[in-house]
Structures are given as C-alpha cells and as structure tokens.
Amino acid sequence: MIRIVTAAVLVAAAMIAPLEGYWRLAAFLVPYAIVGWDVLWGALRNIFRGQVFDENFLMALATVGAFCIGEYPEGVLVMLLYQVGELFQDFAVDRSRRSIASLMDIRPDWANVEQENELVQVDPEEVSVGQIIVVKPGERIPLDGVVTEGSSTLDTAALTGESLPRAVEAGDEVISGCINQSGLLRVQVTKPYGESTVARILELVENSSARKARYENFITRFARWYTPIVVIAAAVLGLVPPLFMGNWSEWINRALIFLVVSCPCALVISVPLSFFGGIGGASRQGILVKGGNYLEALAHVDTVVFDKTGTLTRGVFHVTAVHPRHVTSEELLEAAALAESYSDHPIAHSLREAYGKPLDNSRLSSVEELSGRGVCAQIDGEKVCVGNHKLMAESGSECHRCHRIGTLVHVSINGQYAGHIVISDEIKEDAPETIAALRQLGVKKSVMLTGDAKEVGEDAARRLGLEEVYAELLPADKVERVEALLAEKSPKSRLAFVGDGINDAPVLSRSDVGIAMGAMGSSAAIEAADIVLMDDKPSKIPTAIRIARKTLRIVRQNIVFALGVKGIVLVLGALGLANMWIAVFADVGVSVIAILNAMRALRVSR
C-alpha cells in the first residue's frame, strides 16, 4: 500500500512537472522502480529458472516496451494499476485464508493434569487415554473424552458453526476444540491427541488446497499454453506488419497493448480463489471440504444415499419391549447383555442399560462377533447367540416375528429360541426437512441403506419421506447397492453417500462424494470421507450443495467474463482501435472485478 501510494504521488508529479529529455525519463523511472521492482525481479529470476512465460514476464515486457517507445506515463501507470490488482488479490486471499485458518484457533496449547494434588499444564500429545484432565471455564477442551465430574455449557461454534451453547454433565461425551463457558469439568480422555477431533480437523484443513478441481487444473494447463502463444502473437504483430507497411512505433505500441491485455492473471487468480472461498464459507458453517475437486463434484450430485443409524437417526437406542420364550424377561436381558458386554455398538449399550445391573464377565468363556449378524458367546458353558434373523437361521433356531416396529434382537440358547428384544431408535429432528430440502434442490433420488429389519427400515423411510429404502444389508451389500445406483445415474451427475460408522468406510470411498458425520462418527468414516459435517446434522448437506453450486456459478462467470472481455479487446488492440488505458482495464480491471466476484463464495446465508 505504501509503495502504491508513493508511486502514485510521484507519477502525478512527473506528469505535471515541465521536464524534458533524460530528466523526464528519470522522473518516471523513479516511481516505476518503486512500484515495479518486484515484478521485474520476479520475471528475471523466473527466466533463469526456465519459467519464462508468466504474468511477471508479460507485465515487464509490456511496461519496459512502453518506456522504449517513449510512452513513459503509460508504462508506469500500467505497472501501478497491476499492483493495485495484486493488492486486491492479496486482500481476497487473506480474507479466504482467515476464514479457514480461524479453525486453527481450536488447536489446544495445553492440558491440565492433576499431579500430587496440583494442576500441571502438559502438552496434549503427552496425555494418555484414560487419564483425567481438568478443563477450567474459558479454556478449550484439549482432548476428546467423557465428563466424569462437573457440569457446564460448551461453545461449539468453531467446530459446528452453531452459536447455541451445548449443556454437558457427568457421563456426556465432549470433543476437543470446544470452549468450556461456565463450570469446572473433569474429563476422562478417550482418544489420544493424534486421533482427536481437533487433530483430524486441522489435518483436513491443511490438506484441502492440495486437491484441485477440474476447473483449476484446466486453468493451470490453459495458462501454460496460452502465455507463450500470446507472446509469439504479439511479436508477430509488432514485427511483421511494419516490414510491409512501415510505422514501426504504431505496430510496436499495438503489440504492447496486446501483451497487457493478454495477461491471464484474472483467470489464474480468480478461479482457485473462488474454490478457496467456497471451502472457507463451508468451514464457517461447520462443513469441512477436503478439496476443490470434492466441492465441484458435490455441485453435480443428483443422488444422495444415506446410512440410517447415527446419520438420519440419533443412534440412541432404547429397549421398548422384551418378549421371552421359555425364560423370564430378566434372564433374556441378562443373556443378551452379557453376550454384548464387550461391544461398543449402540444396540449393545441399550441392552446393558436396560438390564441395569453389574455384569459378571467371568461367566464368559468366549465371544465371537459376526459382521452384520450379531454375536455368539459361551456363558456358563451354554452357547448364546444374540443378533438378527440370519444369525438365528445359522444357529438352527427358528425366530418369531413381532408386531412392534423397531430393531429386533433375537436370542437363542444352545440352539433353542429364547425370545426377542425390541429396540427403537429416534429420528433426528432435522432429517425430514433435509430430505425435503434436497428435493427442492433438484436431487432426483434420496435412498436409505440399513442393516435393520425391513419393517424398521420401511417405517423410518416413510416418516422421512424417502423414495427408496434397502434393509437387512451387510457392509458388502451396501457397497453392491451403491455400485448399482452408480451404474443407473447419468455420466455427468454424481452420487453422494452419507454415513458415520466403521462399516460405512468402504461405501464412503466408493461413492463419488463421501460425507461423514464428524462429531460422533468413527475415525475410519472420517478418513474415507471427502466432506465432514462437524455437528452431525444432516441438514448441513443441502447447505453444502448450495455452497458448491454457488462456487461453480462464480467460477463459470469469471471464466466467461475474463475470456470474453480479453478476446474483444485483443481484437480491438490488434486493429489499432484500443489504447493502453483500455488494455489496462482489460487486464487489471477484469482481474479486480473477477476477484471481487470470487469473494462472494465466502458469503453463505444460514
């Protein structure tokens, strides 16, 4: 800014001063050197590196050429206005970077650990799983864990984009990066720092710019060929016609105008900046996009496939009915809870919660988890199988149907059917509006895949307003179903899969766009996904699609506008109908307008 203002004052003085000859040249060389030395040095340095044809070279060649033919004011003012455009670019990039880098503020500097009855601040990476940390009011939670003592409200805005505080108390899970607003909390750490929410977010943000969208790659390739072509064209324009028509000064001036207009900085700057702004705008809404290519793919989504549990439903299960046969209700619950005592699945938690008594794990002699079917265990020497109807068929037990809607957990003891337990999940409040919003956005198909019983899946789909539901699926079946949906869609459209569990990781990887729930989702799902929703709200999916489509609209507008204006002025310049000031507008003016348009990608309406 100082250089630009100083050069502007000096060039104005030089234009007013009654100077002639070398004094006039010197008067314009001083502001030119002040405002343009870095461009000249960049062009010279790149020439020695073999990178000749870039925007520095074009600006240096055009402005030095203007001095050579005696157009001193034009030479300085072209460079001055070019630097004004660079200033706008720096401002826009800095604003976009700040919106993303604000997430870096969630990085915890320390964790409070009690040692010998006093609090000691240690590096969060030194805290091991199981240790108790103390979080004071006003501090960030440094590690994921479970509250063991105390109650408070948490500011989760940095992670989720939501301003409403979240109340927590003993027994509640908390994630790193949130700010403790009121009470003192003691938290038992459940994940090491490297696997914590903060570490995962920072890694996603730092790597997001490495994955370029198709438009960005196109602009990079375009600039690589475009720049040498226009330099050669300018050389031909400045040297060939005067050989036959004379008037060298006029044709060289046209060639310099041609060079100024042809600078591709409007495209090279504005297109990546648009994607960068879109990623920044999404991050402010608690939506982490791992790269511009995923933002571009999301804009073309017309099929959205959902997992059910933990995605469209809360994943908080409760036992709503117990139907025993040949055993008591308590015996049925005890057998199921014991068999599932080592599982972290939400259904296992609900079984243990419903039993409500301490479990004697010494009665277990072996436990075998069967993917997509359930678990078999030896309890007091008896074989107990707990799971779905497929497991019952494998164990030789004929299960019974139930009139209640919910997930049925069947139990067999030594091959004899012992009864079933009905477990129900709760649909997330914003799930129905999510499906409706997707339909309004033109998403043609919304599908739900679940491992639950057909009746449970169809009941949930009916309440959500989904077009299709596929139930009783194993993880491999989900991949097959997504493969079939991918084969059905048009070549230009994209399919998005939304999930949160470990078993969703293969489907997230296989889909065109994988969307994971970031707050309570598994690490495997977050790693496999392309987009992460930090507050687990499915209603953020329509928001993400709107951001992606807006970003692509801005990119297309900038490409059409920049190429259109430059193409017209290039022709006018070659015909001698455009002067240097029109050329400056076609370069710097177009760049500034394109940059300002790109900055709109940062603004996202809630």
C-alpha positions as CSV (number, residue, x, y, z in Angstrom):
1,M,0.0,0.0,0.0
2,I,2.8,2.4,0.9
3,R,4.6,1.6,-2.4
4,I,1.4,2.1,-4.4
5,V,0.6,5.5,-2.8
6,T,4.2,6.7,-3.1
7,A,4.5,5.8,-6.7
8,A,1.1,7.3,-7.5
9,V,2.1,10.7,-6.0
10,L,5.5,10.6,-7.8
11,V,4.0,9.7,-11.2
12,A,1.4,12.5,-10.8
13,A,4.2,15.0,-10.0
14,A,6.2,13.8,-13.0
15,M,3.2,14.2,-15.3
16,I,2.7,17.8,-14.1
17,A,6.3,18.9,-14.0
18,P,7.6,20.6,-17.2
19,L,10.5,18.2,-17.7
20,E,12.1,17.2,-21.0
21,G,14.6,14.6,-22.2
22,Y,16.5,12.5,-19.7
23,W,15.1,14.4,-16.8
24,R,11.6,13.4,-17.8
25,L,12.7,9.8,-18.2
26,A,14.3,9.8,-14.7
27,A,11.2,11.4,-13.2
28,F,9.1,8.4,-14.4
29,L,11.7,5.8,-13.8
30,V,11.7,6.5,-10.0
31,P,8.0,5.7,-9.4
32,Y,8.3,2.8,-11.9
33,A,11.2,1.3,-9.9
34,I,9.3,1.8,-6.6
35,V,6.1,0.1,-7.7
36,G,7.5,-2.5,-10.2
37,W,10.9,-3.7,-8.9
38,D,9.5,-6.9,-7.6
39,V,7.7,-7.7,-10.9
40,L,10.9,-7.1,-12.8
41,W,13.0,-9.2,-10.4
42,G,10.4,-12.0,-10.5
43,A,10.5,-12.0,-14.3
44,L,14.3,-12.1,-14.4
45,R,14.5,-14.8,-11.7
46,N,12.0,-17.0,-13.5
47,I,13.8,-16.6,-16.8
48,F,16.9,-18.0,-15.3
49,R,14.8,-20.9,-13.8
50,G,13.4,-21.7,-17.2
51,Q,9.9,-20.4,-16.4
52,V,9.8,-17.6,-18.9
53,F,6.1,-17.2,-19.8
54,D,4.3,-16.0,-16.7
55,E,2.4,-12.8,-15.8
56,N,5.6,-11.1,-14.4
57,F,7.2,-11.6,-17.8
58,L,4.2,-10.2,-19.6
59,M,4.0,-7.1,-17.4
60,A,7.7,-6.5,-17.5
61,L,7.8,-6.8,-21.3
62,A,4.8,-4.5,-21.8
63,T,6.0,-1.8,-19.5
64,V,9.6,-1.8,-20.5
65,G,8.5,-1.7,-24.1
66,A,6.3,1.4,-23.3
67,F,9.4,3.1,-22.0
68,C,11.4,2.1,-25.1
69,I,8.9,3.9,-27.4
70,G,8.7,6.9,-25.1
71,E,5.3,6.2,-23.5
72,Y,6.6,6.8,-20.0
73,P,3.3,7.6,-18.2
74,E,1.6,4.6,-19.7
75,G,4.5,2.3,-18.6
76,V,4.3,3.5,-15.0
77,L,0.5,3.5,-14.8
78,V,0.2,0.0,-16.2
79,M,2.5,-1.3,-13.6
80,L,0.8,0.8,-10.9
81,L,-2.7,-0.5,-11.8
82,Y,-1.3,-4.0,-12.0
83,Q,-0.1,-3.7,-8.4
84,V,-3.5,-2.4,-7.3
85,G,-4.9,-5.6,-8.8
86,E,-2.4,-7.6,-6.8
87,L,-3.4,-5.7,-3.7
88,F,-7.0,-6.7,-4.2
89,Q,-5.9,-10.3,-4.8
90,D,-3.8,-10.3,-1.6
91,F,-6.8,-8.9,0.4
92,A,-9.2,-11.5,-1.1
93,V,-6.8,-14.4,-0.5
94,D,-6.1,-13.2,3.0
95,R,-9.8,-13.0,3.8
96,S,-10.4,-16.5,2.5
97,R,-7.4,-17.9,4.3
98,R,-8.5,-16.2,7.6
99,S,-11.9,-17.9,7.3
100,I,-10.3,-21.3,7.1
101,A,-7.3,-20.5,9.4
102,S,-9.7,-19.4,12.1
103,L,-10.2,-23.1,12.7
104,M,-6.5,-23.2,13.7
105,D,-7.6,-21.4,16.9
106,I,-9.1,-24.6,18.1
107,R,-5.6,-26.1,18.5
108,P,-5.1,-26.6,22.2
109,D,-1.9,-25.3,23.8
110,W,-2.0,-27.4,26.9
111,A,-4.0,-29.9,29.0
112,N,-4.4,-29.6,32.8
113,V,-3.5,-32.8,34.5
114,E,-3.6,-33.4,38.3
115,Q,-0.3,-34.4,39.7
116,E,0.3,-34.6,43.5
117,N,-2.8,-32.5,44.3
118,E,-1.9,-29.7,41.9
119,L,-2.7,-28.9,38.3
120,V,0.2,-29.2,35.8
121,Q,0.0,-27.9,32.2
122,V,1.3,-30.5,29.8
123,D,1.3,-30.9,26.0
124,P,-1.9,-32.6,24.9
125,E,0.1,-35.1,22.9
126,E,1.6,-36.4,26.3
127,V,-1.8,-37.2,27.8
128,S,-2.7,-40.9,27.5
129,V,-6.1,-42.5,27.1
130,G,-7.8,-43.0,30.5
131,Q,-6.2,-40.0,32.2
132,I,-8.3,-37.4,33.9
133,I,-7.9,-33.8,32.7
134,V,-9.3,-30.6,34.2
135,V,-10.9,-28.0,32.0
136,K,-11.4,-24.6,33.6
137,P,-14.1,-22.1,32.5
138,G,-12.8,-20.2,29.4
139,E,-10.4,-22.9,28.3
140,R,-10.7,-25.1,25.2
141,I,-11.2,-28.8,25.7
142,P,-7.8,-30.2,24.6
143,L,-8.8,-33.9,24.0
144,D,-11.9,-36.0,23.3
145,G,-13.4,-37.6,26.4
146,V,-16.2,-38.2,28.8
147,V,-17.2,-35.9,31.6
148,T,-16.7,-37.6,35.0
149,E,-17.4,-34.7,37.2
150,G,-19.0,-31.2,36.9
151,S,-21.5,-29.6,34.5
152,S,-21.1,-26.7,32.1
153,T,-22.1,-25.2,28.8
154,L,-19.8,-25.6,25.8
155,D,-19.3,-23.1,22.9
156,T,-19.1,-25.4,19.8
157,A,-19.2,-22.6,17.2
158,A,-15.6,-23.1,16.0
159,L,-16.4,-26.7,15.2
160,T,-20.1,-26.7,14.1
161,G,-20.8,-23.1,13.1
162,E,-23.7,-23.2,15.6
163,S,-23.8,-20.3,18.1
164,L,-26.2,-22.0,20.6
165,P,-24.2,-23.4,23.6
166,R,-24.4,-27.1,24.4
167,A,-25.1,-28.2,28.0
168,V,-23.0,-31.1,29.4
169,E,-22.8,-33.0,32.6
170,A,-21.2,-36.2,34.1
171,G,-21.5,-39.1,31.6
172,D,-21.7,-36.9,28.5
173,E,-19.1,-37.1,25.7
174,V,-17.2,-34.0,24.8
175,I,-15.0,-33.3,21.8
176,S,-11.8,-31.3,21.7
177,G,-11.9,-27.7,20.3
178,C,-15.0,-26.6,22.2
179,I,-14.7,-23.8,24.8
180,N,-15.8,-24.5,28.3
181,Q,-18.0,-21.5,29.2
182,S,-19.1,-21.9,32.8
183,G,-18.3,-24.7,35.2
184,L,-15.2,-26.7,36.0
185,L,-15.1,-30.1,34.2
186,R,-13.1,-33.2,34.9
187,V,-12.9,-35.3,31.7
188,Q,-11.6,-38.8,31.2
189,V,-9.6,-38.9,27.9
190,T,-11.0,-41.5,25.4
191,K,-8.7,-40.8,22.4
192,P,-5.0,-39.8,22.0
193,Y,-4.3,-36.4,20.6
194,G,-3.5,-37.7,17.1
195,E,-7.0,-39.2,16.8
196,S,-8.8,-36.4,18.5
197,T,-11.4,-34.2,16.7
198,V,-9.1,-31.2,16.7
199,A,-6.2,-33.1,15.1
200,R,-8.5,-34.6,12.4
201,I,-10.0,-31.1,11.6
202,L,-6.6,-29.4,11.3
203,E,-5.3,-32.2,9.1
204,L,-8.3,-31.9,6.8
205,V,-8.0,-28.1,6.6
206,E,-4.2,-28.1,5.9
207,N,-4.6,-30.6,3.1
208,S,-7.7,-29.1,1.5
209,S,-5.9,-26.9,-1.0
210,A,-3.9,-29.8,-2.4
211,R,-6.8,-31.4,-4.2
212,K,-7.7,-29.2,-7.2
213,A,-11.0,-29.1,-9.0
214,R,-11.3,-29.9,-12.7
215,Y,-11.7,-26.1,-13.5
216,E,-8.5,-25.3,-11.5
217,N,-6.5,-27.9,-13.4
218,F,-7.9,-26.6,-16.7
219,I,-6.8,-23.0,-15.9
220,T,-3.3,-24.2,-15.0
221,R,-3.0,-26.1,-18.3
222,F,-4.6,-23.2,-20.2
223,A,-2.1,-20.6,-18.8
224,R,0.8,-22.9,-19.6
225,W,-0.1,-22.9,-23.3
226,Y,-1.9,-19.5,-23.6
227,T,1.0,-17.3,-22.4
228,P,3.7,-18.4,-24.9
229,I,1.1,-18.3,-27.7
230,V,0.1,-14.6,-27.0
231,V,3.8,-13.6,-26.6
232,I,4.5,-15.1,-30.0
233,A,1.4,-13.4,-31.5
234,A,2.5,-10.1,-30.0
235,A,5.9,-10.4,-31.5
236,V,4.4,-11.2,-34.9
237,L,2.0,-8.2,-34.6
238,G,4.9,-5.9,-33.7
239,L,7.4,-7.1,-36.3
240,V,5.7,-8.5,-39.4
241,P,3.2,-5.7,-40.5
242,P,5.8,-2.8,-40.3
243,L,8.1,-4.8,-42.7
244,F,5.4,-4.2,-45.4
245,M,3.5,-1.1,-44.1
246,G,6.1,0.8,-42.1
247,N,5.3,2.9,-39.0
248,W,7.2,0.7,-36.5
249,S,6.2,2.8,-33.5
250,E,2.5,2.3,-34.1
251,W,2.8,-1.5,-34.6
252,I,5.0,-2.0,-31.6
253,N,2.6,0.0,-29.5
254,R,-0.2,-2.3,-30.7
255,A,1.9,-5.3,-29.7
256,L,2.5,-3.9,-26.2
257,I,-1.3,-3.3,-25.8
258,F,-1.8,-6.9,-27.0
259,L,0.6,-8.1,-24.2
260,V,-1.0,-6.1,-21.5
261,V,-4.5,-7.3,-22.4
262,S,-3.4,-11.0,-22.8
263,C,-2.1,-11.4,-19.2
264,P,-4.1,-14.4,-17.8
265,C,-3.9,-13.3,-14.1
266,A,-7.7,-12.7,-13.9
267,L,-8.3,-16.4,-14.6
268,V,-5.2,-17.7,-12.8
269,I,-6.2,-15.8,-9.6
270,S,-10.0,-15.8,-9.5
271,V,-10.7,-19.5,-10.3
272,P,-8.6,-21.0,-7.4
273,L,-9.7,-18.1,-5.2
274,S,-13.4,-19.0,-5.9
275,F,-12.9,-22.6,-4.7
276,F,-10.8,-21.4,-1.8
277,G,-13.6,-19.0,-0.8
278,G,-16.2,-21.8,-1.2
279,I,-14.2,-24.1,1.1
280,G,-13.8,-21.2,3.6
281,G,-17.5,-20.4,3.5
282,A,-18.3,-24.0,4.1
283,S,-15.9,-24.3,7.0
284,R,-17.7,-21.3,8.7
285,Q,-20.8,-23.5,8.6
286,G,-19.1,-26.5,10.2
287,I,-18.7,-28.2,6.9
288,L,-15.1,-29.4,6.1
289,V,-14.4,-30.0,2.4
290,K,-11.2,-31.8,1.8
291,G,-10.5,-30.2,-1.6
292,G,-11.9,-28.1,-4.5
293,N,-12.5,-31.3,-6.5
294,Y,-15.0,-32.6,-4.0
295,L,-16.8,-29.2,-3.9
296,E,-17.1,-29.4,-7.7
297,A,-18.4,-33.0,-7.5
298,L,-20.9,-32.0,-4.9
299,A,-22.4,-29.4,-7.1
300,H,-23.4,-32.1,-9.6
301,V,-25.0,-34.5,-7.1
302,D,-28.4,-35.8,-8.0
303,T,-28.5,-38.9,-5.9
304,V,-27.9,-39.0,-2.1
305,V,-27.7,-42.3,-0.3
306,F,-28.0,-42.3,3.5
307,D,-27.0,-44.8,6.1
308,K,-29.7,-44.9,8.8
309,T,-28.3,-45.3,12.3
310,G,-26.3,-42.3,13.5
311,T,-26.9,-40.5,10.2
312,L,-30.7,-40.0,9.9
313,T,-31.4,-41.2,13.4
314,R,-29.7,-40.3,16.6
315,G,-28.2,-43.7,17.1
316,V,-29.5,-43.6,20.7
317,F,-31.3,-46.9,21.2
318,H,-33.7,-47.8,23.9
319,V,-35.3,-51.2,24.8
320,T,-39.0,-50.7,24.2
321,A,-40.2,-54.3,24.6
322,V,-39.0,-57.7,25.9
323,H,-40.7,-60.9,24.6
324,P,-39.3,-64.0,26.2
325,R,-40.0,-67.7,25.4
326,H,-39.1,-70.5,27.9
327,V,-37.1,-68.0,30.1
328,T,-38.0,-64.9,32.1
329,S,-37.7,-61.3,30.8
330,E,-34.8,-60.7,33.2
331,E,-33.0,-63.9,32.1
332,L,-33.4,-62.9,28.4
333,L,-32.0,-59.4,29.1
334,E,-29.1,-60.8,31.1
335,A,-28.1,-63.3,28.5
336,A,-28.2,-60.6,25.8
337,A,-26.3,-58.0,27.9
338,L,-23.6,-60.5,28.8
339,A,-23.0,-61.6,25.2
340,E,-22.8,-57.9,24.1
341,S,-20.8,-56.8,27.1
342,Y,-17.6,-56.1,25.1
343,S,-19.3,-54.4,22.2
344,D,-19.3,-50.6,21.6
345,H,-22.3,-50.8,19.3
346,P,-25.3,-48.6,20.3
347,I,-27.6,-51.6,20.5
348,A,-25.1,-53.3,22.9
349,H,-25.2,-50.1,25.1
350,S,-29.0,-50.1,25.2
351,L,-29.1,-53.8,26.2
352,R,-26.7,-53.2,29.1
353,E,-28.6,-50.1,30.1
354,A,-31.9,-52.0,30.1
355,Y,-30.5,-54.8,32.2
356,G,-29.3,-52.2,34.7
357,K,-27.2,-54.5,36.9
358,P,-23.5,-55.2,37.1
359,L,-22.3,-57.9,34.7
360,D,-20.1,-60.7,35.8
361,N,-17.8,-61.1,32.7
362,S,-16.1,-64.1,34.3
363,R,-19.1,-66.2,33.2
364,L,-18.0,-65.5,29.6
365,S,-15.5,-68.1,28.2
366,S,-15.5,-66.9,24.5
367,V,-17.1,-64.2,22.4
368,E,-17.3,-64.2,18.6
369,E,-18.6,-61.1,16.7
370,L,-20.2,-62.0,13.3
371,S,-20.3,-59.0,10.9
372,G,-23.8,-57.9,10.0
373,R,-25.4,-60.7,12.0
374,G,-24.6,-60.4,15.7
375,V,-22.5,-62.1,18.4
376,C,-22.2,-65.6,19.8
377,A,-20.8,-66.2,23.3
378,Q,-20.2,-69.1,25.7
379,I,-22.0,-68.2,29.0
380,D,-21.8,-70.7,31.9
381,G,-20.9,-73.3,29.3
382,E,-24.0,-72.6,27.2
383,K,-23.9,-71.1,23.6
384,V,-25.8,-67.9,23.5
385,C,-26.4,-66.2,20.1
386,V,-27.7,-62.6,20.0
387,G,-28.5,-60.9,16.7
388,N,-30.8,-60.8,13.7
389,H,-32.8,-63.5,12.0
390,K,-29.9,-64.5,9.8
391,L,-27.9,-65.5,12.9
392,M,-30.9,-67.4,14.2
393,A,-31.0,-69.4,11.0
394,E,-27.3,-70.1,11.2
395,S,-27.7,-71.3,14.8
396,G,-30.6,-73.6,13.9
397,S,-33.2,-71.6,15.8
398,E,-36.5,-70.5,14.3
399,C,-37.1,-66.9,15.3
400,H,-40.5,-65.3,15.8
401,R,-41.9,-62.1,14.2
402,C,-43.1,-59.2,16.3
403,H,-46.0,-56.7,15.9
404,R,-43.8,-53.9,17.4
405,I,-41.9,-51.6,15.0
406,G,-38.2,-51.5,15.9
407,T,-35.0,-53.3,15.7
408,L,-35.4,-56.9,16.8
409,V,-32.6,-58.6,18.7
410,H,-33.2,-62.3,18.8
411,V,-31.7,-64.6,21.4
412,S,-31.1,-68.3,21.2
413,I,-29.6,-70.5,23.9
414,N,-28.0,-73.8,22.8
415,G,-29.9,-73.6,19.5
416,Q,-33.3,-73.1,21.2
417,Y,-35.1,-69.8,20.6
418,A,-35.3,-67.8,23.9
419,G,-37.2,-64.8,22.7
420,H,-36.5,-61.3,21.3
421,I,-36.0,-57.8,22.5
422,V,-37.4,-54.7,20.6
423,I,-35.1,-51.7,20.4
424,S,-36.1,-48.4,18.9
425,D,-34.1,-45.5,17.5
426,E,-35.1,-41.9,17.3
427,I,-35.1,-39.9,14.0
428,K,-33.1,-36.7,14.1
429,E,-35.2,-33.5,14.2
430,D,-33.8,-32.1,11.0
431,A,-33.7,-35.3,9.0
432,P,-37.2,-34.9,7.4
433,E,-36.5,-31.3,6.4
434,T,-33.2,-32.4,4.9
435,I,-34.9,-34.8,2.5
436,A,-37.4,-32.1,1.6
437,A,-34.6,-29.5,1.0
438,L,-32.7,-32.0,-1.2
439,R,-35.8,-32.5,-3.3
440,Q,-36.2,-28.7,-3.7
441,L,-32.6,-28.5,-4.8
442,G,-33.3,-30.9,-7.7
443,V,-31.8,-34.1,-6.2
444,K,-33.7,-36.7,-8.1
445,K,-33.2,-39.7,-5.7
446,S,-32.8,-40.0,-1.9
447,V,-32.1,-43.6,-0.8
448,M,-31.6,-45.1,2.6
449,L,-29.4,-48.2,3.3
450,T,-29.7,-50.0,6.6
451,G,-28.8,-53.3,8.2
452,D,-32.0,-53.2,10.2
453,A,-35.1,-55.3,9.6
454,K,-37.2,-54.5,6.6
455,E,-40.1,-53.3,8.7
456,V,-37.9,-50.9,10.7
457,G,-36.3,-49.5,7.6
458,E,-39.6,-49.0,5.7
459,D,-41.1,-47.3,8.8
460,A,-38.2,-44.9,9.1
461,A,-38.3,-44.2,5.3
462,R,-42.0,-43.5,5.5
463,R,-41.5,-41.0,8.3
464,L,-38.6,-39.3,6.5
465,G,-40.3,-39.1,3.1
466,L,-37.6,-41.2,1.3
467,E,-38.2,-42.6,-2.2
468,E,-36.2,-45.8,-1.7
469,V,-35.0,-48.0,1.2
470,Y,-33.0,-51.2,1.2
471,A,-32.9,-53.0,4.5
472,E,-31.1,-56.0,6.1
473,L,-27.9,-55.2,4.3
474,L,-24.4,-56.4,5.3
475,P,-21.5,-53.9,4.7
476,A,-20.7,-55.7,1.5
477,D,-24.3,-55.5,0.4
478,K,-24.2,-51.7,0.9
479,V,-21.3,-51.5,-1.5
480,E,-23.1,-53.6,-4.1
481,R,-26.2,-51.4,-3.8
482,V,-24.2,-48.2,-4.2
483,E,-22.5,-49.8,-7.2
484,A,-25.9,-50.5,-8.8
485,L,-27.0,-46.9,-8.1
486,L,-23.8,-45.6,-9.6
487,A,-24.5,-47.6,-12.8
488,E,-28.0,-46.1,-13.0
489,K,-27.1,-42.4,-12.8
490,S,-26.1,-40.3,-15.8
491,P,-22.4,-39.8,-16.6
492,K,-22.4,-36.1,-15.7
493,S,-24.2,-36.5,-12.4
494,R,-22.7,-37.5,-9.1
495,L,-23.7,-39.8,-6.2
496,A,-23.1,-38.8,-2.5
497,F,-23.2,-41.3,0.4
498,V,-23.7,-40.1,3.9
499,G,-22.6,-42.3,6.8
500,D,-20.9,-42.4,10.2
501,G,-19.8,-45.9,11.1
502,I,-16.7,-48.0,10.5
503,N,-18.8,-50.3,8.3
504,D,-19.6,-47.2,6.1
505,A,-15.9,-46.5,5.2
506,P,-15.9,-48.8,2.1
507,V,-19.1,-47.1,0.7
508,L,-17.8,-43.6,1.5
509,S,-14.7,-44.4,-0.5
510,R,-16.6,-46.0,-3.4
511,S,-19.2,-43.1,-3.8
512,D,-18.5,-40.0,-5.9
513,V,-18.7,-37.9,-2.8
514,G,-18.4,-39.4,0.7
515,I,-20.0,-37.3,3.5
516,A,-19.2,-38.3,7.1
517,M,-20.6,-37.3,10.4
518,G,-17.7,-35.7,12.2
519,A,-18.8,-35.2,15.8
520,M,-19.7,-38.8,16.7
521,G,-18.6,-40.6,13.5
522,S,-15.8,-43.2,13.5
523,S,-12.3,-42.2,12.6
524,A,-12.4,-44.7,9.7
525,A,-15.5,-43.0,8.2
526,I,-14.0,-39.5,8.6
527,E,-10.7,-40.7,6.9
528,A,-12.6,-42.3,4.0
529,A,-15.0,-39.3,3.5
530,D,-14.5,-36.3,1.2
531,I,-16.7,-33.9,3.3
532,V,-17.2,-33.9,7.1
533,L,-20.2,-32.4,8.9
534,M,-18.8,-31.3,12.3
535,D,-22.2,-31.2,14.1
536,D,-23.7,-34.5,12.7
537,K,-26.7,-32.6,11.3
538,P,-27.9,-33.9,8.0
539,S,-29.5,-30.5,7.3
540,K,-26.0,-29.3,6.5
541,I,-26.0,-31.4,3.3
542,P,-28.4,-29.1,1.4
543,T,-26.3,-26.2,2.7
544,A,-23.1,-27.8,1.4
545,I,-24.7,-28.4,-2.0
546,R,-25.9,-24.8,-2.2
547,I,-22.3,-23.6,-1.4
548,A,-20.8,-25.9,-4.1
549,R,-23.3,-24.8,-6.8
550,K,-22.8,-21.1,-5.9
551,T,-19.0,-21.6,-6.1
552,L,-19.2,-23.2,-9.5
553,R,-21.5,-20.5,-10.8
554,I,-18.9,-17.9,-9.7
555,V,-16.1,-19.8,-11.4
556,R,-18.0,-20.1,-14.7
557,Q,-18.9,-16.3,-14.5
558,N,-15.3,-15.4,-14.1
559,I,-14.1,-17.6,-16.9
560,V,-16.7,-16.3,-19.4
561,F,-16.3,-12.7,-18.3
562,A,-12.4,-12.7,-18.4
563,L,-12.1,-14.5,-21.7
564,G,-14.9,-12.5,-23.3
565,V,-13.5,-9.1,-22.4
566,K,-10.0,-10.0,-23.2
567,G,-10.9,-11.6,-26.5
568,I,-12.8,-8.4,-27.6
569,V,-10.0,-6.0,-26.5
570,L,-7.3,-8.2,-28.1
571,V,-9.0,-7.9,-31.4
572,L,-9.5,-4.1,-31.0
573,G,-5.9,-3.7,-29.9
574,A,-4.6,-5.6,-32.9
575,L,-6.7,-3.4,-35.2
576,G,-5.5,-0.3,-33.5
577,L,-8.9,0.6,-32.0
578,A,-7.9,0.2,-28.3
579,N,-5.4,2.3,-26.5
580,M,-3.3,1.5,-23.4
581,W,-6.0,2.6,-21.0
582,I,-8.5,0.2,-22.4
583,A,-5.8,-2.5,-22.3
584,V,-5.2,-1.7,-18.6
585,F,-8.9,-2.2,-17.9
586,A,-9.0,-5.4,-19.8
587,D,-6.2,-6.7,-17.6
588,V,-6.3,-5.0,-14.2
589,G,-10.0,-4.0,-14.2
590,V,-11.1,-7.5,-15.2
591,S,-8.8,-9.0,-12.6
592,V,-10.3,-6.8,-9.8
593,I,-13.9,-7.5,-10.9
594,A,-13.2,-11.3,-11.1
595,I,-11.6,-11.2,-7.7
596,L,-14.4,-9.3,-6.1
597,N,-16.9,-11.8,-7.7
598,A,-14.8,-14.7,-6.3
599,M,-15.0,-13.3,-2.8
600,R,-18.8,-13.8,-2.9
601,A,-18.1,-17.5,-2.4
602,L,-17.2,-16.7,1.2
603,R,-20.6,-15.4,2.0
604,V,-23.1,-18.2,2.9
605,S,-26.6,-17.5,4.1
606,R,-27.6,-19.6,7.1
